[in-house]
Amino acid sequence: MSMQIIRNARIVDGSQDRPADPVDIVIEDGVFKEVAETVSASCDDEIDASGQYVLPGLIDCHVHVIATTADLGANAALPNSLLAYRAMGLMKNMIMRGFTTVRDLGGADIGIVEAIEEQLLVAPRLVICGKALSQTGGHTDYRGPYNPRNVDFYRDQIGSMGRIVDGVDELRRACREEIKGGAKFIKLMANGGVSSPTDPIGFLGFSVAELEAAVEEAGNAETYVAGHLYTDEAISRALEAGFYSIEHANLIKRETAKRVVEKGAVVVPTNITYELLGTRGADFGLPPESVAKVADVRDAGLEALSVLHEEGVTMGYGSDLLGGMQHYQSGEFPLRGRFLPAHDVIRSATLDAAKVLRMEGQVGTISAGAHADLIMVEGNPLDDLSLLDGQGENISTIIKDGRLVKRA
Protein backbone atom coordinates (compact mmCIF):
# COMPACT_ATOMS: atom_id res chain seq x y z
CA MET A 1 0.00 0.00 0.00
CA SER A 2 1.31 3.46 -0.98
CA MET A 3 0.18 6.62 0.82
CA GLN A 4 0.72 10.34 0.30
CA ILE A 5 -0.70 13.32 2.17
CA ILE A 6 -1.16 16.84 0.86
CA ARG A 7 -1.41 19.29 3.77
CA ASN A 8 -3.06 22.73 3.83
CA ALA A 9 -4.62 22.42 0.39
CA ARG A 10 -6.89 25.25 -0.74
CA ILE A 11 -8.94 23.58 -3.47
CA VAL A 12 -10.11 25.43 -6.57
CA ASP A 13 -12.37 23.21 -8.66
CA GLY A 14 -14.80 25.70 -10.19
CA SER A 15 -17.65 24.87 -7.83
CA GLN A 16 -17.47 28.35 -6.26
CA ASP A 17 -15.91 31.72 -6.96
CA ARG A 18 -13.34 31.52 -4.17
CA PRO A 19 -10.82 28.93 -2.99
CA ALA A 20 -12.07 26.49 -0.38
CA ASP A 21 -10.72 26.60 3.16
CA PRO A 22 -7.54 24.54 3.73
CA VAL A 23 -7.91 20.77 3.95
CA ASP A 24 -5.68 17.72 4.09
CA ILE A 25 -5.82 15.19 1.25
CA VAL A 26 -4.92 11.53 1.69
CA ILE A 27 -3.95 9.56 -1.41
CA GLU A 28 -3.81 5.80 -1.17
CA ASP A 29 -3.00 3.37 -4.00
CA GLY A 30 -3.68 5.95 -6.69
CA VAL A 31 -7.04 7.27 -5.47
CA PHE A 32 -8.17 9.98 -3.09
CA LYS A 33 -8.84 8.20 0.19
CA GLU A 34 -9.86 11.10 2.44
CA VAL A 35 -10.35 14.87 2.16
CA ALA A 36 -10.91 16.58 5.49
CA GLU A 37 -10.05 19.68 7.50
CA THR A 38 -7.50 17.64 9.41
CA VAL A 39 -6.56 13.98 8.97
CA SER A 40 -4.90 11.97 11.68
CA ALA A 41 -2.96 9.77 9.29
CA SER A 42 0.71 10.40 8.71
CA CYS A 43 3.31 9.06 6.31
CA ASP A 44 6.80 9.75 5.04
CA ASP A 45 5.51 11.20 1.76
CA GLU A 46 3.89 14.53 2.65
CA ILE A 47 3.63 17.75 0.66
CA ASP A 48 2.79 21.10 2.22
CA ALA A 49 0.57 23.08 -0.16
CA SER A 50 0.62 26.27 1.90
CA GLY A 51 0.79 29.35 -0.29
CA GLN A 52 -0.41 27.46 -3.38
CA TYR A 53 -3.77 26.53 -4.86
CA VAL A 54 -4.76 22.92 -5.56
CA LEU A 55 -6.89 21.98 -8.56
CA PRO A 56 -8.12 18.61 -9.79
CA GLY A 57 -6.09 17.39 -12.72
CA LEU A 58 -7.32 19.34 -15.73
CA ILE A 59 -9.41 17.71 -18.48
CA ASP A 60 -9.36 18.62 -22.16
CA CYS A 61 -12.52 17.22 -23.75
CA HIS A 62 -11.43 17.66 -27.36
CA VAL A 63 -7.91 16.81 -28.54
CA HIS A 64 -6.30 14.95 -31.44
CA VAL A 65 -3.13 13.34 -30.16
CA ILE A 66 -2.20 12.04 -33.61
CA ALA A 67 -2.55 15.41 -35.39
CA THR A 68 1.08 16.36 -35.89
CA THR A 69 0.35 18.93 -38.62
CA ALA A 70 -2.65 21.07 -39.52
CA ASP A 71 -2.56 19.56 -43.02
CA LEU A 72 -4.61 16.53 -42.07
CA GLY A 73 -4.44 14.98 -45.51
CA ALA A 74 -0.64 14.92 -45.28
CA ASN A 75 -0.84 13.74 -41.68
CA ALA A 76 -3.00 10.78 -42.69
CA ALA A 77 -0.36 9.60 -45.16
CA LEU A 78 2.52 9.50 -42.64
CA PRO A 79 3.88 6.13 -41.44
CA ASN A 80 2.08 4.74 -38.39
CA SER A 81 5.33 4.25 -36.49
CA LEU A 82 6.33 7.89 -36.97
CA LEU A 83 2.89 9.10 -35.85
CA ALA A 84 3.06 6.98 -32.70
CA TYR A 85 6.38 8.51 -31.65
CA ARG A 86 5.20 12.02 -32.42
CA ALA A 87 2.02 11.41 -30.41
CA MET A 88 4.16 10.46 -27.41
CA GLY A 89 5.77 13.89 -27.45
CA LEU A 90 2.45 15.71 -27.90
CA MET A 91 0.89 13.86 -24.97
CA LYS A 92 3.84 14.42 -22.66
CA ASN A 93 3.50 18.14 -23.31
CA MET A 94 -0.21 17.95 -22.50
CA ILE A 95 0.30 16.45 -19.06
CA MET A 96 3.07 18.92 -18.29
CA ARG A 97 0.47 21.66 -18.86
CA GLY A 98 -1.62 20.05 -16.13
CA PHE A 99 -4.02 18.01 -18.28
CA THR A 100 -4.20 14.60 -16.63
CA THR A 101 -7.16 13.37 -18.71
CA VAL A 102 -7.89 14.08 -22.38
CA ARG A 103 -10.61 12.87 -24.74
CA ASP A 104 -9.45 12.16 -28.27
CA LEU A 105 -12.05 13.01 -30.94
CA GLY A 106 -10.63 10.97 -33.77
CA GLY A 107 -7.52 8.99 -34.59
CA ALA A 108 -5.99 7.51 -31.43
CA ASP A 109 -6.41 3.77 -31.01
CA ILE A 110 -6.42 1.24 -28.19
CA GLY A 111 -2.70 0.60 -28.60
CA ILE A 112 -1.91 4.13 -27.45
CA VAL A 113 -4.38 3.78 -24.56
CA GLU A 114 -2.77 0.55 -23.39
CA ALA A 115 0.75 1.99 -23.70
CA ILE A 116 -0.31 4.77 -21.32
CA GLU A 117 -1.95 2.35 -18.91
CA GLU A 118 1.22 0.23 -18.91
CA GLN A 119 3.19 3.40 -18.06
CA LEU A 120 5.33 3.11 -21.17
CA LEU A 121 5.08 6.86 -21.67
CA VAL A 122 4.34 9.99 -19.69
CA ALA A 123 0.87 11.04 -20.82
CA PRO A 124 -2.62 11.94 -19.68
CA ARG A 125 -5.34 9.36 -19.24
CA LEU A 126 -6.75 8.91 -22.76
CA VAL A 127 -10.44 8.43 -23.63
CA ILE A 128 -10.93 7.52 -27.31
CA CYS A 129 -13.61 7.18 -29.98
CA GLY A 130 -11.29 5.36 -32.37
CA LYS A 131 -11.84 6.74 -35.87
CA ALA A 132 -14.38 9.50 -36.31
CA LEU A 133 -17.02 8.53 -38.87
CA SER A 134 -17.52 10.67 -41.95
CA GLN A 135 -19.31 10.33 -45.28
CA THR A 136 -17.84 10.59 -48.76
CA GLY A 137 -16.88 14.20 -49.37
CA GLY A 138 -17.32 15.12 -45.71
CA HIS A 139 -15.03 16.11 -42.87
CA THR A 140 -12.07 13.66 -42.75
CA ASP A 141 -12.37 12.88 -46.48
CA TYR A 142 -9.02 14.46 -47.34
CA ARG A 143 -8.86 13.40 -50.98
CA GLY A 144 -10.09 16.63 -52.54
CA PRO A 145 -12.01 16.70 -55.82
CA TYR A 146 -9.32 15.08 -57.98
CA ASN A 147 -7.70 12.41 -55.81
CA PRO A 148 -8.96 8.91 -56.78
CA ARG A 149 -7.42 7.14 -53.76
CA ASN A 150 -9.66 4.43 -52.31
CA VAL A 151 -11.22 5.54 -49.02
CA ASP A 152 -10.17 2.30 -47.32
CA PHE A 153 -6.63 3.70 -47.24
CA TYR A 154 -7.53 5.90 -44.27
CA ARG A 155 -9.03 3.15 -42.18
CA ASP A 156 -5.70 1.71 -41.06
CA GLN A 157 -3.70 4.94 -40.94
CA ILE A 158 -3.11 6.16 -37.37
CA GLY A 159 -2.65 9.67 -38.77
CA SER A 160 -6.16 9.73 -40.17
CA MET A 161 -8.75 11.19 -37.81
CA GLY A 162 -11.57 9.31 -39.46
CA ARG A 163 -12.91 6.66 -41.76
CA ILE A 164 -15.53 7.06 -44.46
CA VAL A 165 -18.87 5.24 -44.33
CA ASP A 166 -21.97 5.70 -46.49
CA GLY A 167 -25.42 4.38 -45.66
CA VAL A 168 -27.06 3.02 -42.55
CA ASP A 169 -25.64 -0.49 -42.80
CA GLU A 170 -22.04 0.67 -43.29
CA LEU A 171 -22.42 3.11 -40.44
CA ARG A 172 -23.78 0.46 -38.06
CA ARG A 173 -20.88 -1.85 -38.86
CA ALA A 174 -18.36 0.96 -38.34
CA CYS A 175 -19.86 1.86 -34.95
CA ARG A 176 -19.68 -1.74 -33.84
CA GLU A 177 -16.10 -2.12 -35.08
CA GLU A 178 -14.93 1.01 -33.28
CA ILE A 179 -16.56 -0.07 -30.03
CA LYS A 180 -15.06 -3.54 -30.40
CA GLY A 181 -11.70 -1.85 -30.90
CA GLY A 182 -11.85 0.02 -27.60
CA ALA A 183 -13.85 3.18 -28.38
CA LYS A 184 -15.58 4.64 -25.33
CA PHE A 185 -17.99 6.68 -27.47
CA ILE A 186 -18.83 7.27 -31.15
CA LYS A 187 -17.85 10.41 -33.07
CA LEU A 188 -19.75 11.53 -36.19
CA MET A 189 -18.73 14.30 -38.56
CA ALA A 190 -22.24 15.68 -38.92
CA ASN A 191 -21.35 19.04 -40.50
CA GLY A 192 -18.79 20.50 -42.86
CA GLY A 193 -15.36 21.39 -41.53
CA VAL A 194 -12.42 23.76 -41.79
CA SER A 195 -9.61 21.27 -42.31
CA SER A 196 -11.26 19.17 -45.04
CA PRO A 197 -11.16 20.26 -48.70
CA THR A 198 -14.60 19.61 -50.25
CA ASP A 199 -17.25 20.29 -47.58
CA PRO A 200 -18.46 23.83 -46.84
CA ILE A 201 -19.16 24.59 -43.17
CA GLY A 202 -22.93 24.24 -43.72
CA PHE A 203 -22.64 20.80 -45.35
CA LEU A 204 -24.96 18.40 -43.48
CA GLY A 205 -23.56 15.16 -44.84
CA PHE A 206 -25.18 12.26 -43.04
CA SER A 207 -28.88 11.59 -43.44
CA VAL A 208 -31.17 11.67 -40.42
CA ALA A 209 -31.49 7.88 -40.65
CA GLU A 210 -27.70 7.55 -40.40
CA LEU A 211 -27.57 9.88 -37.39
CA GLU A 212 -30.27 7.89 -35.62
CA ALA A 213 -28.56 4.59 -36.43
CA ALA A 214 -25.33 5.77 -34.79
CA VAL A 215 -27.21 6.86 -31.66
CA GLU A 216 -28.94 3.48 -31.49
CA GLU A 217 -25.66 1.59 -31.85
CA ALA A 218 -24.01 3.73 -29.19
CA GLY A 219 -26.97 3.25 -26.87
CA ASN A 220 -26.84 -0.51 -27.41
CA ALA A 221 -23.23 -0.36 -26.20
CA GLU A 222 -24.20 1.85 -23.22
CA THR A 223 -22.40 4.89 -24.54
CA TYR A 224 -23.09 8.06 -26.53
CA VAL A 225 -22.50 9.93 -29.77
CA ALA A 226 -20.41 13.11 -30.05
CA GLY A 227 -20.90 15.23 -33.14
CA HIS A 228 -18.70 17.63 -35.08
CA LEU A 229 -21.27 20.41 -35.46
CA TYR A 230 -21.17 24.11 -36.36
CA THR A 231 -24.48 25.30 -37.78
CA ASP A 232 -27.74 25.68 -35.93
CA GLU A 233 -29.53 23.42 -38.41
CA ALA A 234 -26.99 20.64 -38.00
CA ILE A 235 -27.09 20.92 -34.20
CA SER A 236 -30.90 20.73 -34.23
CA ARG A 237 -30.82 17.57 -36.35
CA ALA A 238 -28.25 16.01 -34.04
CA LEU A 239 -30.25 16.81 -30.90
CA GLU A 240 -33.38 15.27 -32.41
CA ALA A 241 -31.40 12.16 -33.30
CA GLY A 242 -30.18 11.85 -29.71
CA PHE A 243 -26.59 13.15 -29.78
CA TYR A 244 -25.14 13.81 -26.32
CA SER A 245 -21.93 15.78 -26.93
CA ILE A 246 -22.07 18.77 -29.31
CA GLU A 247 -18.56 19.71 -30.43
CA HIS A 248 -17.80 23.33 -31.44
CA ALA A 249 -21.36 24.76 -31.80
CA ASN A 250 -20.01 28.08 -33.13
CA LEU A 251 -23.20 29.02 -34.98
CA ILE A 252 -25.74 27.85 -32.41
CA LYS A 253 -28.78 30.07 -31.79
CA ARG A 254 -30.37 30.79 -28.42
CA GLU A 255 -33.46 28.64 -28.94
CA THR A 256 -31.29 25.67 -29.84
CA ALA A 257 -29.10 26.30 -26.78
CA LYS A 258 -32.25 25.98 -24.68
CA ARG A 259 -33.00 22.66 -26.35
CA VAL A 260 -29.50 21.42 -25.51
CA VAL A 261 -30.41 21.86 -21.82
CA GLU A 262 -33.83 20.25 -22.29
CA LYS A 263 -32.25 17.23 -23.99
CA GLY A 264 -29.61 16.81 -21.27
CA ALA A 265 -26.85 17.27 -23.83
CA VAL A 266 -23.50 19.07 -23.42
CA VAL A 267 -21.39 21.38 -25.58
CA VAL A 268 -17.60 21.53 -26.02
CA PRO A 269 -16.56 24.88 -27.55
CA THR A 270 -13.06 24.95 -29.03
CA ASN A 271 -12.44 28.61 -29.78
CA ILE A 272 -8.68 28.70 -29.30
CA THR A 273 -8.21 26.67 -32.47
CA TYR A 274 -10.06 29.25 -34.59
CA GLU A 275 -8.10 32.09 -33.03
CA LEU A 276 -4.88 30.43 -34.15
CA LEU A 277 -6.14 29.14 -37.48
CA GLY A 278 -7.38 32.60 -38.36
CA THR A 279 -4.09 34.31 -37.58
CA ARG A 280 -1.42 31.67 -38.17
CA GLY A 281 -3.09 28.69 -39.85
CA ALA A 282 -0.88 28.81 -42.94
CA ASP A 283 2.24 28.90 -40.76
CA PHE A 284 1.19 25.60 -39.20
CA GLY A 285 0.45 23.87 -42.52
CA LEU A 286 -3.26 24.57 -42.99
CA PRO A 287 -4.06 24.56 -46.73
CA PRO A 288 -5.30 27.88 -48.25
CA GLU A 289 -8.82 26.56 -48.93
CA SER A 290 -9.13 25.73 -45.23
CA VAL A 291 -7.76 29.09 -44.05
CA ALA A 292 -10.52 30.76 -46.07
CA LYS A 293 -13.20 28.89 -44.08
CA VAL A 294 -12.08 30.03 -40.63
CA ALA A 295 -13.82 33.41 -40.81
CA ASP A 296 -17.17 31.60 -41.05
CA VAL A 297 -16.89 30.34 -37.47
CA ARG A 298 -14.25 32.35 -35.58
CA ASP A 299 -16.15 35.39 -34.24
CA ALA A 300 -19.46 33.54 -33.98
CA GLY A 301 -17.89 30.96 -31.67
CA LEU A 302 -16.86 33.61 -29.17
CA GLU A 303 -20.33 35.16 -29.25
CA ALA A 304 -21.86 31.72 -28.67
CA LEU A 305 -20.02 31.36 -25.34
CA SER A 306 -22.19 34.02 -23.71
CA VAL A 307 -25.40 32.53 -25.16
CA LEU A 308 -24.53 29.04 -23.94
CA HIS A 309 -23.61 30.35 -20.48
CA GLU A 310 -26.77 32.43 -20.15
CA GLU A 311 -28.94 29.43 -21.04
CA GLY A 312 -27.22 27.18 -18.51
CA VAL A 313 -25.62 24.78 -20.98
CA THR A 314 -22.98 22.47 -19.51
CA MET A 315 -19.75 23.28 -21.34
CA GLY A 316 -16.58 21.22 -21.36
CA TYR A 317 -13.09 22.58 -22.00
CA GLY A 318 -11.85 21.84 -25.52
CA SER A 319 -8.84 22.90 -27.56
CA ASP A 320 -8.99 20.88 -30.82
CA LEU A 321 -5.53 22.08 -31.86
CA LEU A 322 -3.48 20.52 -34.63
CA GLY A 323 0.25 20.06 -35.05
CA GLY A 324 2.40 22.90 -33.73
CA MET A 325 -0.69 24.75 -32.55
CA GLN A 326 -1.02 22.27 -29.67
CA HIS A 327 1.57 24.41 -27.90
CA TYR A 328 -1.35 26.77 -27.20
CA GLN A 329 -3.64 24.17 -25.62
CA SER A 330 -4.05 26.18 -22.40
CA GLY A 331 -4.91 29.38 -24.24
CA GLU A 332 -8.59 28.50 -24.07
CA PHE A 333 -8.55 29.50 -20.37
CA PRO A 334 -7.85 33.22 -20.79
CA LEU A 335 -9.80 33.31 -24.07
CA ARG A 336 -12.98 32.07 -22.39
CA GLY A 337 -12.23 34.28 -19.41
CA ARG A 338 -12.93 37.32 -21.61
CA PHE A 339 -16.58 36.24 -21.76
CA LEU A 340 -17.26 34.02 -18.74
CA PRO A 341 -16.61 34.09 -14.96
CA ALA A 342 -13.27 32.51 -14.02
CA HIS A 343 -14.78 29.79 -11.83
CA ASP A 344 -17.04 28.67 -14.70
CA VAL A 345 -14.06 28.49 -17.03
CA ILE A 346 -12.17 26.34 -14.51
CA ARG A 347 -15.26 24.20 -13.93
CA SER A 348 -15.35 23.46 -17.67
CA ALA A 349 -11.99 21.69 -17.26
CA THR A 350 -12.88 19.89 -14.02
CA LEU A 351 -16.39 19.04 -12.81
CA ASP A 352 -18.24 19.83 -16.05
CA ALA A 353 -15.57 18.14 -18.15
CA ALA A 354 -16.09 14.98 -16.11
CA LYS A 355 -19.80 15.19 -16.93
CA VAL A 356 -18.99 15.50 -20.64
CA LEU A 357 -16.88 12.33 -20.40
CA ARG A 358 -19.52 10.63 -18.23
CA MET A 359 -16.83 10.11 -15.61
CA GLU A 360 -18.31 12.10 -12.74
CA GLY A 361 -16.75 11.13 -9.43
CA GLN A 362 -13.77 9.56 -11.21
CA VAL A 363 -11.92 12.59 -12.60
CA GLY A 364 -12.18 16.37 -12.34
CA THR A 365 -12.72 16.30 -8.59
CA ILE A 366 -10.70 15.99 -5.41
CA SER A 367 -12.98 13.72 -3.44
CA ALA A 368 -12.86 10.26 -1.93
CA GLY A 369 -12.85 7.48 -4.52
CA ALA A 370 -11.71 9.57 -7.49
CA HIS A 371 -8.46 9.07 -9.37
CA ALA A 372 -5.73 10.92 -7.49
CA ASP A 373 -5.09 13.56 -10.14
CA LEU A 374 -4.21 17.09 -9.03
CA ILE A 375 -2.07 20.10 -9.81
CA MET A 376 -0.70 22.86 -7.58
CA VAL A 377 -0.61 26.39 -8.95
CA GLU A 378 1.59 29.21 -7.70
CA GLY A 379 -1.14 31.86 -7.55
CA ASN A 380 -4.92 31.94 -7.54
CA PRO A 381 -6.29 31.16 -11.02
CA LEU A 382 -9.67 32.59 -9.98
CA ASP A 383 -7.95 35.97 -9.96
CA ASP A 384 -5.83 35.34 -13.04
CA LEU A 385 -6.69 32.59 -15.53
CA SER A 386 -3.42 33.19 -17.36
CA LEU A 387 -1.75 31.25 -14.53
CA LEU A 388 -3.13 28.14 -16.27
CA ASP A 389 -1.86 29.27 -19.68
CA GLY A 390 1.52 28.46 -21.18
CA GLN A 391 3.49 25.25 -20.72
CA GLY A 392 2.92 24.72 -16.99
CA GLU A 393 5.35 27.38 -15.82
CA ASN A 394 3.06 28.30 -12.91
CA ILE A 395 2.25 24.69 -12.01
CA SER A 396 4.64 23.49 -9.33
CA THR A 397 3.23 19.99 -8.87
CA ILE A 398 1.41 17.50 -11.09
CA ILE A 399 0.11 14.18 -9.77
CA LYS A 400 -1.71 11.56 -11.84
CA ASP A 401 -3.09 8.39 -10.26
CA GLY A 402 -1.07 9.20 -7.17
CA ARG A 403 2.21 9.26 -9.12
CA LEU A 404 4.32 12.39 -9.11
CA VAL A 405 4.73 13.72 -12.67
CA LYS A 406 6.24 17.07 -11.73
CA ARG A 407 7.51 18.63 -8.51
CA ALA A 408 9.26 21.98 -8.82
N, C-alpha and C positions, 0 to 999 in steps of 0.2 A: 504494500500500500504506500502510495506517495501522497504527501500533504504539503500544501503551501498556505500561507496566510498573508493577506494584504491588510495592513492596518491603516486606520484613519482615511478611508476612501470616501471622497465626496463624489457620488455617482451622478453623472449627467447622461440620461438616456432618452431625453425628449419628452418625457411624460409630464414635465412641468417646466416653467420658465426660469427656474433657479436650480442650482445644485442642491442635492439632498444633503442632509446633515451627515457627518462622518459615521461610517460603519466599518466593521471588520468583515472580511470575506475569507471564507475557508474553501480551499480547492482540494479535492480528494479524487485521485485516480481520473483526472481529466474533466471532472464536472464540478460545478459549484455545489458545495455541500451545505454551507450555512452562510447567511448574510444577516448580521445582527449588530446592534449598537456596540456590544462588547461580546467577544467569544472567549470562553475559558481555555480553549485548546491552545497549545503552543507547539512549535516545531522549529527545526533548525533553519528552515527555508522561509524567512519572513521578509516582506518588503514594506517599508513605511512610505505611504502615499501622501504624507503631509505636504501641503503646498502645491499639489497637483490635482488634476481632475480625472476621474476614472470613467471611461465609457465602455459599453459593451463593444466587442469586436464589430467593426463596421461591416455592412452588407451592401454590395453593389448588385442590384437586381437585373442588370442588363450589360453583359460584357461579351466579347468574342475573343477567347484566349488564343485562337488560331489565326487571327487577323493580323498578319505581320506587315501588311501594306494596305493603303486605302484603295489600291487597284485590286478589287476582289477577284476579277477574272484572272489576273496574273498570279494572285495568291493561290487560287485553286489549282493552278498547274504546277506548283512547286512540289518537290519530292516530299513524301510523308515524313521521312526521317528528319529532314531539315526543319519542317514545320514543328515537329515534336520538340526539338531542341530549342527553337526560337520561343515556343510557347512556355517552356520552362523559365526562360528569362523574363518574359512578360508577367508570368504569375508571381515570380519572386518579387518583382517590383510592386505588384498589387498588395501583397501582404505587408511589405515594408511601408506602405502608405496607410496601414491600419485596417485594410479590408481582409477579414479572416474568413468570410464566406462570400462567394460570388456565384451568380446564376448565369450560365452560358446560354445564349439565345441562338445558337446554331454553329455546329462544327465540331466541338470537342466530343470525344467518344469515351467509352467506359475504360479504355486503357489508360487514359490520362487520369481519370478518377481513381483507378486502383493504384496507380503509381503514387498519387498523393496520399492515399490511405495507407500505403506501405511505407510512407515517409522516405521515398526515394528522391524527393525534391522538396524544397521549401516553397509552399504555395498555400493559398486559401483553400478552404473546403469548397468543392466544386459540385454544383447542381446542374445537370445537363438535360437538354431535350434531344440530344443526338443531332441529326440533320434537320434543319428547318425544311418545311414542305412548301414548294412553290409550284406554279403551273407553267406550262410552256410560254415563254415571253414575259414572265413575271419576275419579281424580285428573286434573286439568286440564279436566274438564267443569264449567265454572263456572255453568251455566245454572240450577241449583237445580231444585226439583220443579215449578215453575210457569212457567218461562220457555220459550216455544216456539221460540226462535231456532234457525235451522238451524245444525248443527254446522260446516258449511263456512265459516261466518263467521270462525272462529278460525284457519283454515289460513293466511290471508294477513295476519294481524295480528302485527306484530313483538312486541307486548306480550303475546301469548299464549304461555305456555310450551310448549303442546302442541297436538296435533291428535287428533281422535277417529277411531278405526278399529275396525270390528267384523268378526270372521271372519278366517280364515287368508288368503284371497285379498287382502282389503283391506290386511291387515297387511304382506303381502309387497310389495305395490305401494308402500305408504308407506315401508318400509325402503329400497327401491330409489330412490325419489324423494329421500329425505333424503340418501342417499349420493351420488346424482348432483348434488345441490345443495351438496356440500361437507362433509357430515358426516364426521367422523373415527371415529365410533362410533355405535351405536344406543342410545337410552334408552327403556325401557319402564316405565310406571307399573303395577307388578305387585302393588300393595297399595293399601289406602285411604290417605287423606292428611289432614293437618291443615287445609290451606288451601282444600280443595274442599268443597262444601256437602252432597253426598248420599252420600258413601262413608265408612262407619265405618272406623277404622284396620284392622280385621281383614278388610276386603273384599278378596277375591282377584282379582276382575275377570277377567283374561284366562284362557282355557282353557290347559291344558297344551299342546295342539296349537299354539295361537297363540304361546306362549313358545318352543317348539321351532322354529317357522317363523322367528321373528326371529333366533334363534341361527344357523340355517342361512344366512339371507340375509347376516348379518354375516360369517359365516365365508367365504361365497362372495366377499365383498368384502375379505377379509383383515383383518377388524377384529373387534370384540367387542360384546357387549351389556352395558350397565349397567342395573341395576334399582332403582327406588324401592321399598324393602322395609323393613318394620318387624317383622312377626311371624315367629316361628320356622317356622311352617307355610309361609308365603309364601317365606321364604329357602330352605327345603328344596326346594320345587318349582323355584325358580329355579336352584339348584345342579344339580339333576337334568337340567334342560333345557340347561345349559351356560353360564349367565351367568358373566361374569368379574368384574364390578365390582358389589359389593353396597353400595348407598347407605343410610346411616342404621343399620340393623340394631339398633335399640334393644332389641328383645325377643328377641334371639337367645339360644339356650341353649348350654350348653357342648358337648354332643355335636355340634351343628350347627357350632359354631366349629371343632371338629376336622375336620369335613368340608370346611369352607372351605379349610383347609390342604391336605387330601388332593386336592382338586380343582384346586389351584393358583390359586384365586380370591383376590380382595382385598376389603377393606372400607373404606368411607369414612364414619366417624362424623361427625356434624354437630351436636354437643351445644350449641354456643353459641346456635344458633337457638332451641332449646327453652327455654333459660334466659331469653332475652329475650321470647319469645312468652308464656311463662308469667307473667312479671312485668309486661310492658309491651305485650303484643300489641295490645290495644285502642287504645293511644296511637298505634301505627303503622298503624292502619287495618285490623287483622285483625277480620273479622266475629265476632259473639258465638258463633255455632255452631262456629267454628273454635277460638276461645279455649278452649271447653269440652273440646276434644279433646286439648289439650296435656298434661294430667295423665297421659294414657294412656301417654305415651312419655318424659316428661322425666326422672324419676328412674331409670327402667330403663336409659336410654341411658348414664348415668354409670356404673351398675353393670356394664354390658356392656363398658366399656373395660378393666376389670381381667381379665375373662374372656377377651377377645380377645387381650390381651397375654400372659396366662399360657399360652395355647394356641399362641402363635407366629404369629398371623395378621398378615399385612402390612396395615398401616393407613395410608391417606393422610389428609392434612390436609383438612378440609372445613368450610365455614362455612354455606352455604345460607341466607344472610340476605336479607331482602326489604326494599325501600324504605329508609327512614331507619335501619333496623337494620344496614345494611351498614357504618355507622360503626364497628361493633363487630367487624369481620371478624377482627382479630388477637386477640380475646378467647379464642379457642379454645386459644391457647398456655397461658396460666396456668390455664385450666379443666382441660385435660388434665393439666397438671402436678400437680394435686391427687391424681391417681391413678397416673401413670406417671412413670418416670425422665425427666429433662429431655432427655437426648440422644435418647431414643426419640421424644419429642414433636417435637424439631427434625427428626429423620430423617423423620418423617411428612410434613414440608413440603419435603424435599429428595430424598434418595435413594429413599425408599419412594414418595414422590409420583410420581417419574419412572417407577417401575415400574407404578404405577396407570395412568399415561398411556401406557404402553408406549413411553416415550421415554428409556430408560436410556442413559446416555452422551451424551445431547443436552442435557438440562437437569437441574437439581438436583445438580450436581457441578461442582467446579472441577478439571478435568482436561483434558488435551490433546484437542482435537477437539470439545469441547462448546461450545454457545453461551456467549459471554462475558457471563454474567449473574452479578452478585454484589452484595452489600450489605456495608457496614462498620458495625459496631455499637459504640457507646461504652460498653463494659462487656461482661462475659462472660455471655451468655444461659444458659450451662450452670449458672451460679450463681443466675440470676434471670431466669426466662422472661418476666417482665413487661416486660423491656427490649424485647421484640418486640411488646408490646401498644401500643395507642394508634394515633396517626396518623403514625408514623415519627419521633417526636420524638427517639428515641435512635439513629436511623439517620443517620449523617453523609454516607454516599455510597451512591448507587444507580446501577448500570451495567447496561444491557440491550443485548445484541448489541454490546458494545464502546462503546456511546454513553452518555455521561454524562447521567443523568436528574436526579440531585441531587448537589451537593457543598457541604456546609455550610462 
